[in-house]
Amino acid sequence: MTRPAPIPSLPLAGTRALVRAAAGLRAAFVAIDEARRVRRTIRMLQGLSDHALHDIGVARGEIEAVARGRSGHPRRRN
């Protein structure tokens, strides 16, 4: 019976580079996901009537700040 070929190990510097690259990719995907969430929230709030916005305590001019979480306005997370 033959033994399988050993898996070559990466030098430590190569491993660190791969870890940094993976972390960078993850950060990029997280940023893309957040941008999509913000755009979706903005579209949803812009679709509401002024009356509905008033009912939830948001002025039309605050929509982007609320969607980005910068207004201090309490909002729910799914």
N, C-alpha and C positions, 0 to 999 in steps of 0.2 A: 504494500500500500504506500503510495507516495504522499508526502506531506504537502499541504498547500503552501504556495509562496508567501513569505512574510509580507505584511503590509508595510510599505516604506513609511518611516516617520518623517514628519516635517521638521525642519530646524525651528527652534524656538522663535526666532524672528519672523519666520513665515507664518507660524501659528498666531502670533500676536497681530500680524497684518490681517489675517483672515478674520479674527475676532473683531478687529476695528471695522473692517469692511462690513461684516454682518451687522454690527451695531449701527453703522451708518445707514444700511438698507432698512433696518427696522425703524430707525428714526424717520426716514423718508416715508415709509408706509404709514406710520402713525400720523405724520403731518398731512399726508394726502387724505387719510380718513377723517381727520379733524376738519380740513378744508371742505370736504364733502358734507360733513354734518352741519357746518356753519351755513353753507349755501342752501342746503335743504331747509334749515330753520328759517333763514331769511325769506325764501320763497313761500314757505307756509305762513309766516307772519304777514308778509305783504299781501297775501290772498285774503286776509281777514278784513272785515269792515272796520271803519273807525270806531263804531260802537263796540264791536267785539274786542278790539284792542284796548279801548277804555275800560271794559269790564275786567280785563286781566292786568290793568295798570301799566300799559305800555303805550307811549305816544309813537306815532308813525316815524318820527325822527330818531327814535331810540332803537329801532328794529335791529340795525347792524350791531350796535353796542350790546344789546341783549343777546343776540345770537352768538357773539364772540365772548360773552361772559364778562364784559368790561363795565357794565353799568351799575353794578352793585344790586341789580334787580334779582330777586330770588327766582330761580328757575328749576324745574324738575328735570332729573335725568331719567332716561328709560332704563 
